[in-house]
């Protein structure tokens, strides 16, 4: 499925694509909506404009907050923002969002974020 509505407005949490030991303890997250992509790098917040044309996806210059990040969050942030800067397209794989480079190779993989709320019982 490659309908744009399938990923826009959904909060996504990274499940793969960052090759930094320990990244899973601070997974980046993102949401695409209204021409902007925004989220966290696992340490800082980021935002950028994006352009969507079918399966082509271009992410503009990324702005982020500049809090100091302790290891490995600093490495996770650099790797994640570098990968976002190389995105050229997208696809879905079952319920995952996959961002790909210009050759169609997978860069980043996300799952929809689970909503958390009060537990009753």
Jmol script that loads the backbone (N, CA, C; Angstrom):
load data "model"
ATOM      1  N   UNK A   1       0.847  -1.175   0.000  1.00  0.00           N
ATOM      2  CA  UNK A   1       0.000   0.000   0.000  1.00  0.00           C
ATOM      3  C   UNK A   1       0.889   1.234   0.000  1.00  0.00           C
ATOM      4  N   UNK A   2       0.618   2.161  -0.882  1.00  0.00           N
ATOM      5  CA  UNK A   2       1.422   3.373  -0.941  1.00  0.00           C
ATOM      6  C   UNK A   2       0.557   4.623  -1.008  1.00  0.00           C
ATOM      7  N   UNK A   3      -0.617   4.589  -0.404  1.00  0.00           N
ATOM      8  CA  UNK A   3      -1.457   5.772  -0.367  1.00  0.00           C
ATOM      9  C   UNK A   3      -0.918   6.730   0.679  1.00  0.00           C
ATOM     10  N   UNK A   4      -0.772   7.987   0.315  1.00  0.00           N
ATOM     11  CA  UNK A   4      -0.205   8.976   1.227  1.00  0.00           C
ATOM     12  C   UNK A   4      -0.952   9.006   2.559  1.00  0.00           C
ATOM     13  N   UNK A   5      -2.246   8.852   2.516  1.00  0.00           N
ATOM     14  CA  UNK A   5      -3.024   8.913   3.750  1.00  0.00           C
ATOM     15  C   UNK A   5      -2.619   7.816   4.727  1.00  0.00           C
ATOM     16  N   UNK A   6      -1.917   6.797   4.259  1.00  0.00           N
ATOM     17  CA  UNK A   6      -1.548   5.691   5.132  1.00  0.00           C
ATOM     18  C   UNK A   6      -0.479   6.051   6.148  1.00  0.00           C
ATOM     19  N   UNK A   7       0.245   7.159   5.971  1.00  0.00           N
ATOM     20  CA  UNK A   7       1.250   7.508   6.977  1.00  0.00           C
ATOM     21  C   UNK A   7       1.160   8.942   7.476  1.00  0.00           C
ATOM     22  N   UNK A   8       0.426   9.799   6.799  1.00  0.00           N
ATOM     23  CA  UNK A   8       0.329  11.194   7.230  1.00  0.00           C
ATOM     24  C   UNK A   8      -0.499  11.323   8.499  1.00  0.00           C
ATOM     25  N   UNK A   9      -0.009  12.136   9.431  1.00  0.00           N
ATOM     26  CA  UNK A   9      -0.720  12.383  10.670  1.00  0.00           C
ATOM     27  C   UNK A   9      -0.569  11.305  11.722  1.00  0.00           C
ATOM     28  N   UNK A  10       0.176  10.266  11.416  1.00  0.00           N
ATOM     29  CA  UNK A  10       0.384   9.161  12.351  1.00  0.00           C
ATOM     30  C   UNK A  10       1.706   9.385  13.091  1.00  0.00           C
ATOM     31  N   UNK A  11       1.723   9.277  14.422  1.00  0.00           N
ATOM     32  CA  UNK A  11       3.004   9.346  15.129  1.00  0.00           C
ATOM     33  C   UNK A  11       3.754   8.011  14.952  1.00  0.00           C
ATOM     34  N   UNK A  12       5.005   8.096  14.488  1.00  0.00           N
ATOM     35  CA  UNK A  12       5.815   6.918  14.193  1.00  0.00           C
ATOM     36  C   UNK A  12       7.018   6.849  15.127  1.00  0.00           C
ATOM     37  N   UNK A  13       7.382   5.635  15.528  1.00  0.00           N
ATOM     38  CA  UNK A  13       8.561   5.395  16.363  1.00  0.00           C
ATOM     39  C   UNK A  13       9.528   4.523  15.573  1.00  0.00           C
ATOM     40  N   UNK A  14      10.794   4.907  15.570  1.00  0.00           N
ATOM     41  CA  UNK A  14      11.810   4.181  14.813  1.00  0.00           C
ATOM     42  C   UNK A  14      12.004   2.773  15.356  1.00  0.00           C
ATOM     43  N   UNK A  15      12.074   1.795  14.447  1.00  0.00           N
ATOM     44  CA  UNK A  15      12.348   0.406  14.832  1.00  0.00           C
ATOM     45  C   UNK A  15      13.596  -0.133  14.145  1.00  0.00           C
ATOM     46  N   UNK A  16      14.171   0.622  13.201  1.00  0.00           N
ATOM     47  CA  UNK A  16      15.378   0.159  12.527  1.00  0.00           C
ATOM     48  C   UNK A  16      15.973   1.224  11.635  1.00  0.00           C
ATOM     49  N   UNK A  17      17.281   1.091  11.414  1.00  0.00           N
ATOM     50  CA  UNK A  17      17.955   1.989  10.492  1.00  0.00           C
ATOM     51  C   UNK A  17      19.079   2.789  11.114  1.00  0.00           C
ATOM     52  N   UNK A  18      19.149   2.826  12.434  1.00  0.00           N
ATOM     53  CA  UNK A  18      20.225   3.547  13.108  1.00  0.00           C
ATOM     54  C   UNK A  18      21.207   2.503  13.642  1.00  0.00           C
ATOM     55  N   UNK A  19      22.422   2.528  13.131  1.00  0.00           N
ATOM     56  CA  UNK A  19      23.425   1.535  13.508  1.00  0.00           C
ATOM     57  C   UNK A  19      24.311   2.067  14.634  1.00  0.00           C
ATOM     58  N   UNK A  20      23.683   2.312  15.787  1.00  0.00           N
ATOM     59  CA  UNK A  20      24.385   2.801  16.970  1.00  0.00           C
ATOM     60  C   UNK A  20      23.949   1.926  18.139  1.00  0.00           C
ATOM     61  N   UNK A  21      24.901   1.316  18.816  1.00  0.00           N
ATOM     62  CA  UNK A  21      24.575   0.453  19.950  1.00  0.00           C
ATOM     63  C   UNK A  21      23.791   1.239  20.990  1.00  0.00           C
ATOM     64  N   UNK A  22      22.687   0.672  21.462  1.00  0.00           N
ATOM     65  CA  UNK A  22      21.883   1.282  22.498  1.00  0.00           C
ATOM     66  C   UNK A  22      20.817   2.241  22.022  1.00  0.00           C
ATOM     67  N   UNK A  23      20.660   2.410  20.704  1.00  0.00           N
ATOM     68  CA  UNK A  23      19.681   3.379  20.202  1.00  0.00           C
ATOM     69  C   UNK A  23      18.258   3.037  20.636  1.00  0.00           C
ATOM     70  N   UNK A  24      17.988   1.757  20.864  1.00  0.00           N
ATOM     71  CA  UNK A  24      16.633   1.330  21.204  1.00  0.00           C
ATOM     72  C   UNK A  24      16.148   1.940  22.513  1.00  0.00           C
ATOM     73  N   UNK A  25      17.076   2.353  23.400  1.00  0.00           N
ATOM     74  CA  UNK A  25      16.670   2.936  24.675  1.00  0.00           C
ATOM     75  C   UNK A  25      16.196   4.380  24.517  1.00  0.00           C
ATOM     76  N   UNK A  26      16.426   4.990  23.352  1.00  0.00           N
ATOM     77  CA  UNK A  26      16.012   6.369  23.072  1.00  0.00           C
ATOM     78  C   UNK A  26      15.583   6.492  21.625  1.00  0.00           C
ATOM     79  N   UNK A  27      14.586   5.709  21.195  1.00  0.00           N
ATOM     80  CA  UNK A  27      14.244   5.693  19.772  1.00  0.00           C
ATOM     81  C   UNK A  27      13.703   7.026  19.262  1.00  0.00           C
ATOM     82  N   UNK A  28      14.221   7.494  18.135  1.00  0.00           N
ATOM     83  CA  UNK A  28      13.655   8.684  17.495  1.00  0.00           C
ATOM     84  C   UNK A  28      12.197   8.438  17.098  1.00  0.00           C
ATOM     85  N   UNK A  29      11.473   9.529  16.960  1.00  0.00           N
ATOM     86  CA  UNK A  29      10.077   9.448  16.534  1.00  0.00           C
ATOM     87  C   UNK A  29       9.794  10.594  15.581  1.00  0.00           C
ATOM     88  N   UNK A  30       8.730  10.440  14.805  1.00  0.00           N
ATOM     89  CA  UNK A  30       8.398  11.469  13.818  1.00  0.00           C
ATOM     90  C   UNK A  30       6.927  11.411  13.438  1.00  0.00           C
ATOM     91  N   UNK A  31       6.435  12.536  12.957  1.00  0.00           N
ATOM     92  CA  UNK A  31       5.090  12.623  12.399  1.00  0.00           C
ATOM     93  C   UNK A  31       5.155  13.519  11.168  1.00  0.00           C
ATOM     94  N   UNK A  32       4.533  13.080  10.090  1.00  0.00           N
ATOM     95  CA  UNK A  32       4.408  13.867   8.862  1.00  0.00           C
ATOM     96  C   UNK A  32       2.990  14.418   8.805  1.00  0.00           C
ATOM     97  N   UNK A  33       2.851  15.738   8.737  1.00  0.00           N
ATOM     98  CA  UNK A  33       1.517  16.332   8.647  1.00  0.00           C
ATOM     99  C   UNK A  33       1.619  17.761   8.133  1.00  0.00           C
ATOM    100  N   UNK A  34       0.681  18.136   7.295  1.00  0.00           N
ATOM    101  CA  UNK A  34       0.557  19.522   6.821  1.00  0.00           C
ATOM    102  C   UNK A  34       1.856  20.083   6.245  1.00  0.00           C
ATOM    103  N   UNK A  35       2.594  19.258   5.492  1.00  0.00           N
ATOM    104  CA  UNK A  35       3.808  19.726   4.830  1.00  0.00           C
ATOM    105  C   UNK A  35       5.023  19.835   5.723  1.00  0.00           C
ATOM    106  N   UNK A  36       4.909  19.384   6.983  1.00  0.00           N
ATOM    107  CA  UNK A  36       6.044  19.421   7.912  1.00  0.00           C
ATOM    108  C   UNK A  36       6.247  18.043   8.525  1.00  0.00           C
ATOM    109  N   UNK A  37       7.499  17.709   8.731  1.00  0.00           N
ATOM    110  CA  UNK A  37       7.860  16.525   9.493  1.00  0.00           C
ATOM    111  C   UNK A  37       8.474  17.033  10.786  1.00  0.00           C
ATOM    112  N   UNK A  38       8.099  16.435  11.897  1.00  0.00           N
ATOM    113  CA  UNK A  38       8.616  16.867  13.197  1.00  0.00           C
ATOM    114  C   UNK A  38       8.678  15.672  14.131  1.00  0.00           C
ATOM    115  N   UNK A  39       9.570  15.764  15.108  1.00  0.00           N
ATOM    116  CA  UNK A  39       9.682  14.687  16.077  1.00  0.00           C
ATOM    117  C   UNK A  39      10.877  14.870  16.975  1.00  0.00           C
ATOM    118  N   UNK A  40      11.379  13.752  17.487  1.00  0.00           N
ATOM    119  CA  UNK A  40      12.559  13.776  18.344  1.00  0.00           C
ATOM    120  C   UNK A  40      13.640  12.890  17.757  1.00  0.00           C
ATOM    121  N   UNK A  41      14.870  13.232  18.076  1.00  0.00           N
ATOM    122  CA  UNK A  41      16.022  12.446  17.632  1.00  0.00           C
ATOM    123  C   UNK A  41      16.425  11.428  18.691  1.00  0.00           C
ATOM    124  N   UNK A  42      15.681  11.371  19.778  1.00  0.00           N
ATOM    125  CA  UNK A  42      16.072  10.590  20.931  1.00  0.00           C
ATOM    126  C   UNK A  42      16.666  11.502  21.990  1.00  0.00           C
ATOM    127  N   UNK A  43      16.959  12.736  21.610  1.00  0.00           N
ATOM    128  CA  UNK A  43      17.484  13.742  22.534  1.00  0.00           C
ATOM    129  C   UNK A  43      16.854  15.102  22.233  1.00  0.00           C
ATOM    130  N   UNK A  44      17.056  15.606  21.048  1.00  0.00           N
ATOM    131  CA  UNK A  44      16.530  16.909  20.645  1.00  0.00           C
ATOM    132  C   UNK A  44      15.285  16.766  19.789  1.00  0.00           C
ATOM    133  N   UNK A  45      14.531  17.861  19.663  1.00  0.00           N
ATOM    134  CA  UNK A  45      13.391  17.915  18.764  1.00  0.00           C
ATOM    135  C   UNK A  45      13.860  18.442  17.410  1.00  0.00           C
ATOM    136  N   UNK A  46      13.180  18.034  16.339  1.00  0.00           N
ATOM    137  CA  UNK A  46      13.528  18.514  15.000  1.00  0.00           C
ATOM    138  C   UNK A  46      12.269  18.802  14.213  1.00  0.00           C
ATOM    139  N   UNK A  47      12.448  19.571  13.146  1.00  0.00           N
ATOM    140  CA  UNK A  47      11.356  19.856  12.221  1.00  0.00           C
ATOM    141  C   UNK A  47      11.942  20.190  10.856  1.00  0.00           C
ATOM    142  N   UNK A  48      11.177  19.949   9.821  1.00  0.00           N
ATOM    143  CA  UNK A  48      11.567  20.281   8.447  1.00  0.00           C
ATOM    144  C   UNK A  48      10.320  20.264   7.581  1.00  0.00           C
ATOM    145  N   UNK A  49      10.392  20.936   6.462  1.00  0.00           N
ATOM    146  CA  UNK A  49       9.331  20.830   5.471  1.00  0.00           C
ATOM    147  C   UNK A  49       9.570  19.560   4.662  1.00  0.00           C
ATOM    148  N   UNK A  50       8.504  19.021   4.086  1.00  0.00           N
ATOM    149  CA  UNK A  50       8.653  17.889   3.177  1.00  0.00           C
ATOM    150  C   UNK A  50       7.758  18.094   1.971  1.00  0.00           C
ATOM    151  N   UNK A  51       8.137  17.438   0.872  1.00  0.00           N
ATOM    152  CA  UNK A  51       7.330  17.431  -0.345  1.00  0.00           C
ATOM    153  C   UNK A  51       7.044  15.983  -0.696  1.00  0.00           C
ATOM    154  N   UNK A  52       5.799  15.691  -0.960  1.00  0.00           N
ATOM    155  CA  UNK A  52       5.353  14.342  -1.255  1.00  0.00           C
ATOM    156  C   UNK A  52       4.757  14.322  -2.653  1.00  0.00           C
ATOM    157  N   UNK A  53       5.246  13.411  -3.492  1.00  0.00           N
ATOM    158  CA  UNK A  53       4.731  13.256  -4.850  1.00  0.00           C
ATOM    159  C   UNK A  53       4.639  11.763  -5.128  1.00  0.00           C
ATOM    160  N   UNK A  54       3.488  11.181  -4.839  1.00  0.00           N
ATOM    161  CA  UNK A  54       3.343   9.733  -4.974  1.00  0.00           C
ATOM    162  C   UNK A  54       4.240   9.042  -3.961  1.00  0.00           C
ATOM    163  N   UNK A  55       5.164   8.213  -4.467  1.00  0.00           N
ATOM    164  CA  UNK A  55       6.089   7.510  -3.584  1.00  0.00           C
ATOM    165  C   UNK A  55       7.390   8.281  -3.376  1.00  0.00           C
ATOM    166  N   UNK A  56       7.529   9.442  -4.026  1.00  0.00           N
ATOM    167  CA  UNK A  56       8.716  10.281  -3.831  1.00  0.00           C
ATOM    168  C   UNK A  56       8.490  11.162  -2.605  1.00  0.00           C
ATOM    169  N   UNK A  57       9.516  11.281  -1.780  1.00  0.00           N
ATOM    170  CA  UNK A  57       9.453  12.083  -0.563  1.00  0.00           C
ATOM    171  C   UNK A  57      10.774  12.827  -0.413  1.00  0.00           C
ATOM    172  N   UNK A  58      10.689  14.138  -0.397  1.00  0.00           N
ATOM    173  CA  UNK A  58      11.875  14.969  -0.208  1.00  0.00           C
ATOM    174  C   UNK A  58      11.729  15.725   1.102  1.00  0.00           C
ATOM    175  N   UNK A  59      12.748  15.645   1.945  1.00  0.00           N
ATOM    176  CA  UNK A  59      12.750  16.353   3.218  1.00  0.00           C
ATOM    177  C   UNK A  59      13.710  17.523   3.094  1.00  0.00           C
ATOM    178  N   UNK A  60      13.222  18.720   3.421  1.00  0.00           N
ATOM    179  CA  UNK A  60      14.033  19.930   3.316  1.00  0.00           C
ATOM    180  C   UNK A  60      15.036  20.039   4.447  1.00  0.00           C
ATOM    181  N   UNK A  61      15.713  21.177   4.529  1.00  0.00           N
ATOM    182  CA  UNK A  61      16.690  21.386   5.595  1.00  0.00           C
ATOM    183  C   UNK A  61      16.053  21.166   6.970  1.00  0.00           C
ATOM    184  N   UNK A  62      16.784  20.478   7.828  1.00  0.00           N
ATOM    185  CA  UNK A  62      16.270  20.107   9.140  1.00  0.00           C
ATOM    186  C   UNK A  62      16.760  21.093  10.194  1.00  0.00           C
ATOM    187  N   UNK A  63      15.832  21.610  10.972  1.00  0.00           N
ATOM    188  CA  UNK A  63      16.167  22.463  12.111  1.00  0.00           C
ATOM    189  C   UNK A  63      15.952  21.635  13.378  1.00  0.00           C
ATOM    190  N   UNK A  64      16.840  21.797  14.359  1.00  0.00           N
ATOM    191  CA  UNK A  64      16.670  21.052  15.604  1.00  0.00           C
ATOM    192  C   UNK A  64      17.111  21.892  16.789  1.00  0.00           C
ATOM    193  N   UNK A  65      16.593  21.504  17.948  1.00  0.00           N
ATOM    194  CA  UNK A  65      17.066  22.130  19.169  1.00  0.00           C
ATOM    195  C   UNK A  65      18.505  21.683  19.381  1.00  0.00           C
ATOM    196  N   UNK A  66      19.207  22.328  20.274  1.00  0.00           N
ATOM    197  CA  UNK A  66      20.644  22.075  20.417  1.00  0.00           C
ATOM    198  C   UNK A  66      21.049  21.693  21.838  1.00  0.00           C
ATOM    199  N   UNK A  67      20.212  20.932  22.529  1.00  0.00           N
ATOM    200  CA  UNK A  67      20.597  20.464  23.860  1.00  0.00           C
ATOM    201  C   UNK A  67      21.767  19.491  23.726  1.00  0.00           C
ATOM    202  N   UNK A  68      22.666  19.519  24.688  1.00  0.00           N
ATOM    203  CA  UNK A  68      23.764  18.552  24.699  1.00  0.00           C
ATOM    204  C   UNK A  68      23.192  17.169  24.969  1.00  0.00           C
ATOM    205  N   UNK A  69      23.645  16.198  24.207  1.00  0.00           N
ATOM    206  CA  UNK A  69      23.158  14.835  24.338  1.00  0.00           C
ATOM    207  C   UNK A  69      24.298  13.957  24.837  1.00  0.00           C
ATOM    208  N   UNK A  70      24.030  13.137  25.848  1.00  0.00           N
ATOM    209  CA  UNK A  70      25.056  12.232  26.347  1.00  0.00           C
ATOM    210  C   UNK A  70      25.100  10.998  25.457  1.00  0.00           C
ATOM    211  N   UNK A  71      26.242  10.323  25.399  1.00  0.00           N
ATOM    212  CA  UNK A  71      26.343   9.097  24.602  1.00  0.00           C
ATOM    213  C   UNK A  71      25.372   8.044  25.141  1.00  0.00           C
ATOM    214  N   UNK A  72      24.766   7.253  24.298  1.00  0.00           N
ATOM    215  CA  UNK A  72      24.895   7.238  22.846  1.00  0.00           C
ATOM    216  C   UNK A  72      23.907   8.161  22.137  1.00  0.00           C
ATOM    217  N   UNK A  73      23.133   8.961  22.893  1.00  0.00           N
ATOM    218  CA  UNK A  73      22.115   9.818  22.267  1.00  0.00           C
ATOM    219  C   UNK A  73      22.711  10.759  21.231  1.00  0.00           C
ATOM    220  N   UNK A  74      23.933  11.234  21.456  1.00  0.00           N
ATOM    221  CA  UNK A  74      24.560  12.137  20.486  1.00  0.00           C
ATOM    222  C   UNK A  74      24.827  11.426  19.168  1.00  0.00           C
ATOM    223  N   UNK A  75      25.277  10.173  19.236  1.00  0.00           N
ATOM    224  CA  UNK A  75      25.528   9.396  18.019  1.00  0.00           C
ATOM    225  C   UNK A  75      24.223   9.021  17.321  1.00  0.00           C
ATOM    226  N   UNK A  76      23.212   8.671  18.112  1.00  0.00           N
ATOM    227  CA  UNK A  76      21.898   8.339  17.555  1.00  0.00           C
ATOM    228  C   UNK A  76      21.363   9.535  16.779  1.00  0.00           C
ATOM    229  N   UNK A  77      21.461  10.714  17.379  1.00  0.00           N
ATOM    230  CA  UNK A  77      20.967  11.920  16.729  1.00  0.00           C
ATOM    231  C   UNK A  77      21.670  12.177  15.404  1.00  0.00           C
ATOM    232  N   UNK A  78      22.993  12.101  15.387  1.00  0.00           N
ATOM    233  CA  UNK A  78      23.733  12.347  14.138  1.00  0.00           C
ATOM    234  C   UNK A  78      23.341  11.333  13.065  1.00  0.00           C
ATOM    235  N   UNK A  79      23.279  10.054  13.434  1.00  0.00           N
ATOM    236  CA  UNK A  79      22.939   9.010  12.462  1.00  0.00           C
ATOM    237  C   UNK A  79      21.515   9.179  11.938  1.00  0.00           C
ATOM    238  N   UNK A  80      20.591   9.511  12.828  1.00  0.00           N
ATOM    239  CA  UNK A  80      19.199   9.662  12.441  1.00  0.00           C
ATOM    240  C   UNK A  80      18.998  10.856  11.506  1.00  0.00           C
ATOM    241  N   UNK A  81      19.549  11.997  11.885  1.00  0.00           N
ATOM    242  CA  UNK A  81      19.388  13.190  11.041  1.00  0.00           C
ATOM    243  C   UNK A  81      20.094  13.012   9.703  1.00  0.00           C
ATOM    244  N   UNK A  82      21.228  12.320   9.682  1.00  0.00           N
ATOM    245  CA  UNK A  82      21.910  12.033   8.414  1.00  0.00           C
ATOM    246  C   UNK A  82      21.015  11.186   7.512  1.00  0.00           C
ATOM    247  N   UNK A  83      20.403  10.147   8.078  1.00  0.00           N
ATOM    248  CA  UNK A  83      19.519   9.281   7.287  1.00  0.00           C
ATOM    249  C   UNK A  83      18.305  10.061   6.783  1.00  0.00           C
ATOM    250  N   UNK A  84      17.702  10.893   7.635  1.00  0.00           N
ATOM    251  CA  UNK A  84      16.555  11.699   7.184  1.00  0.00           C
ATOM    252  C   UNK A  84      16.937  12.591   6.010  1.00  0.00           C
ATOM    253  N   UNK A  85      18.145  13.118   6.037  1.00  0.00           N
ATOM    254  CA  UNK A  85      18.604  13.991   4.964  1.00  0.00           C
ATOM    255  C   UNK A  85      18.805  13.278   3.642  1.00  0.00           C
ATOM    256  N   UNK A  86      18.861  11.949   3.660  1.00  0.00           N
ATOM    257  CA  UNK A  86      19.064  11.170   2.434  1.00  0.00           C
ATOM    258  C   UNK A  86      17.785  10.531   1.909  1.00  0.00           C
ATOM    259  N   UNK A  87      16.665  10.770   2.559  1.00  0.00           N
ATOM    260  CA  UNK A  87      15.386  10.167   2.156  1.00  0.00           C
ATOM    261  C   UNK A  87      14.967  10.692   0.789  1.00  0.00           C
ATOM    262  N   UNK A  88      14.550   9.766  -0.077  1.00  0.00           N
ATOM    263  CA  UNK A  88      14.065  10.126  -1.410  1.00  0.00           C
ATOM    264  C   UNK A  88      12.700   9.503  -1.711  1.00  0.00           C
ATOM    265  N   UNK A  89      12.232   8.644  -0.818  1.00  0.00           N
ATOM    266  CA  UNK A  89      10.953   7.994  -1.063  1.00  0.00           C
ATOM    267  C   UNK A  89      10.466   7.263   0.168  1.00  0.00           C
ATOM    268  N   UNK A  90       9.299   6.642   0.010  1.00  0.00           N
ATOM    269  CA  UNK A  90       8.689   5.921   1.112  1.00  0.00           C
ATOM    270  C   UNK A  90       7.870   4.761   0.580  1.00  0.00           C
ATOM    271  N   UNK A  91       7.576   3.826   1.482  1.00  0.00           N
ATOM    272  CA  UNK A  91       6.664   2.729   1.184  1.00  0.00           C
ATOM    273  C   UNK A  91       6.155   2.190   2.525  1.00  0.00           C
ATOM    274  N   UNK A  92       5.130   1.394   2.472  1.00  0.00           N
ATOM    275  CA  UNK A  92       4.695   0.697   3.662  1.00  0.00           C
ATOM    276  C   UNK A  92       5.022  -0.771   3.488  1.00  0.00           C
ATOM    277  N   UNK A  93       5.310  -1.418   4.601  1.00  0.00           N
ATOM    278  CA  UNK A  93       5.627  -2.843   4.642  1.00  0.00           C
ATOM    279  C   UNK A  93       4.800  -3.405   5.788  1.00  0.00           C
ATOM    280  N   UNK A  94       3.704  -4.089   5.454  1.00  0.00           N
ATOM    281  CA  UNK A  94       2.688  -4.442   6.437  1.00  0.00           C
ATOM    282  C   UNK A  94       2.237  -3.147   7.104  1.00  0.00           C
ATOM    283  N   UNK A  95       2.410  -3.012   8.395  1.00  0.00           N
ATOM    284  CA  UNK A  95       1.976  -1.781   9.058  1.00  0.00           C
ATOM    285  C   UNK A  95       3.147  -0.836   9.330  1.00  0.00           C
ATOM    286  N   UNK A  96       4.353  -1.173   8.847  1.00  0.00           N
ATOM    287  CA  UNK A  96       5.530  -0.321   9.040  1.00  0.00           C
ATOM    288  C   UNK A  96       5.629   0.747   7.962  1.00  0.00           C
ATOM    289  N   UNK A  97       6.179   1.904   8.333  1.00  0.00           N
ATOM    290  CA  UNK A  97       6.560   2.945   7.390  1.00  0.00           C
ATOM    291  C   UNK A  97       8.042   2.787   7.128  1.00  0.00           C
ATOM    292  N   UNK A  98       8.425   2.724   5.861  1.00  0.00           N
ATOM    293  CA  UNK A  98       9.828   2.569   5.481  1.00  0.00           C
ATOM    294  C   UNK A  98      10.228   3.763   4.625  1.00  0.00           C
ATOM    295  N   UNK A  99      11.268   4.486   5.054  1.00  0.00           N
ATOM    296  CA  UNK A  99      11.817   5.586   4.264  1.00  0.00           C
ATOM    297  C   UNK A  99      13.033   5.056   3.524  1.00  0.00           C
ATOM    298  N   UNK A 100      13.135   5.394   2.235  1.00  0.00           N
ATOM    299  CA  UNK A 100      14.164   4.814   1.376  1.00  0.00           C
ATOM    300  C   UNK A 100      15.003   5.899   0.711  1.00  0.00           C
ATOM    301  N   UNK A 101      16.186   5.493   0.238  1.00  0.00           N
ATOM    302  CA  UNK A 101      17.057   6.425  -0.485  1.00  0.00           C
ATOM    303  C   UNK A 101      16.701   6.428  -1.967  1.00  0.00           C
ATOM    304  N   UNK A 102      17.470   7.132  -2.768  1.00  0.00           N
ATOM    305  CA  UNK A 102      17.193   7.269  -4.190  1.00  0.00           C
ATOM    306  C   UNK A 102      17.235   5.966  -4.966  1.00  0.00           C
ATOM    307  N   UNK A 103      17.907   4.936  -4.426  1.00  0.00           N
ATOM    308  CA  UNK A 103      17.961   3.624  -5.072  1.00  0.00           C
ATOM    309  C   UNK A 103      16.892   2.679  -4.543  1.00  0.00           C
ATOM    310  N   UNK A 104      16.055   3.174  -3.621  1.00  0.00           N
ATOM    311  CA  UNK A 104      15.016   2.330  -3.040  1.00  0.00           C
ATOM    312  C   UNK A 104      15.480   1.503  -1.860  1.00  0.00           C
ATOM    313  N   UNK A 105      16.732   1.706  -1.413  1.00  0.00           N
ATOM    314  CA  UNK A 105      17.247   0.960  -0.265  1.00  0.00           C
ATOM    315  C   UNK A 105      16.681   1.541   1.033  1.00  0.00           C
ATOM    316  N   UNK A 106      16.341   0.659   1.942  1.00  0.00           N
ATOM    317  CA  UNK A 106      15.766   1.077   3.210  1.00  0.00           C
ATOM    318  C   UNK A 106      16.766   1.889   4.036  1.00  0.00           C
ATOM    319  N   UNK A 107      16.321   3.061   4.496  1.00  0.00           N
ATOM    320  CA  UNK A 107      17.116   3.894   5.399  1.00  0.00           C
ATOM    321  C   UNK A 107      16.596   3.805   6.827  1.00  0.00           C
ATOM    322  N   UNK A 108      15.291   4.002   6.988  1.00  0.00           N
ATOM    323  CA  UNK A 108      14.669   4.050   8.308  1.00  0.00           C
ATOM    324  C   UNK A 108      13.355   3.281   8.281  1.00  0.00           C
ATOM    325  N   UNK A 109      13.071   2.585   9.377  1.00  0.00           N
ATOM    326  CA  UNK A 109      11.823   1.814   9.492  1.00  0.00           C
ATOM    327  C   UNK A 109      11.137   2.216  10.796  1.00  0.00           C
ATOM    328  N   UNK A 110       9.822   2.434  10.703  1.00  0.00           N
ATOM    329  CA  UNK A 110       9.033   2.886  11.846  1.00  0.00           C
ATOM    330  C   UNK A 110       7.820   1.986  12.042  1.00  0.00           C
ATOM    331  N   UNK A 111       7.316   1.990  13.273  1.00  0.00           N
ATOM    332  CA  UNK A 111       6.007   1.411  13.570  1.00  0.00           C
ATOM    333  C   UNK A 111       5.157   2.525  14.167  1.00  0.00           C
ATOM    334  N   UNK A 112       3.870   2.415  14.045  1.00  0.00           N
ATOM    335  CA  UNK A 112       2.977   3.419  14.626  1.00  0.00           C
ATOM    336  C   UNK A 112       3.157   3.411  16.134  1.00  0.00           C
ATOM    337  N   UNK A 113       3.222   4.595  16.724  1.00  0.00           N
ATOM    338  CA  UNK A 113       3.403   4.710  18.167  1.00  0.00           C
ATOM    339  C   UNK A 113       2.155   4.215  18.874  1.00  0.00           C
ATOM    340  N   UNK A 114       2.361   3.500  19.954  1.00  0.00           N
ATOM    341  CA  UNK A 114       1.243   3.037  20.764  1.00  0.00           C
ATOM    342  C   UNK A 114       0.788   4.169  21.661  1.00  0.00           C
ATOM    343  N   UNK A 115      -0.497   4.388  21.680  1.00  0.00           N
ATOM    344  CA  UNK A 115      -1.048   5.416  22.552  1.00  0.00           C
ATOM    345  C   UNK A 115      -1.064   4.889  23.976  1.00  0.00           C
ATOM    346  N   UNK A 116      -0.657   5.739  24.908  1.00  0.00           N
ATOM    347  CA  UNK A 116      -0.650   5.333  26.304  1.00  0.00           C
ATOM    348  C   UNK A 116      -1.657   6.181  27.071  1.00  0.00           C
ATOM    349  N   UNK A 117      -2.282   5.577  28.004  1.00  0.00           N
ATOM    350  CA  UNK A 117      -3.251   6.292  28.812  1.00  0.00           C
ATOM    351  C   UNK A 117      -3.409   5.605  30.150  1.00  0.00           C
ATOM    352  N   UNK A 118      -4.336   6.071  30.942  1.00  0.00           N
ATOM    353  CA  UNK A 118      -4.525   5.457  32.248  1.00  0.00           C
ATOM    354  C   UNK A 118      -5.010   4.022  32.105  1.00  0.00           C
ATOM    355  N   UNK A 119      -4.542   3.203  33.007  1.00  0.00           N
ATOM    356  CA  UNK A 119      -4.954   1.802  33.027  1.00  0.00           C
ATOM    357  C   UNK A 119      -6.037   1.676  34.075  1.00  0.00           C
ATOM    358  N   UNK A 120      -7.146   1.118  33.668  1.00  0.00           N
ATOM    359  CA  UNK A 120      -8.230   0.911  34.651  1.00  0.00           C
ATOM    360  C   UNK A 120      -8.412  -0.570  34.875  1.00  0.00           C
ATOM    361  N   UNK A 121      -8.950  -0.908  35.981  1.00  0.00           N
ATOM    362  CA  UNK A 121      -9.137  -2.322  36.200  1.00  0.00           C
ATOM    363  C   UNK A 121      -9.747  -2.604  37.427  1.00  0.00           C
TER     364      UNK A 121
END
end "model"
wireframe off; spacefill off
backbone 0.3
color backbone group
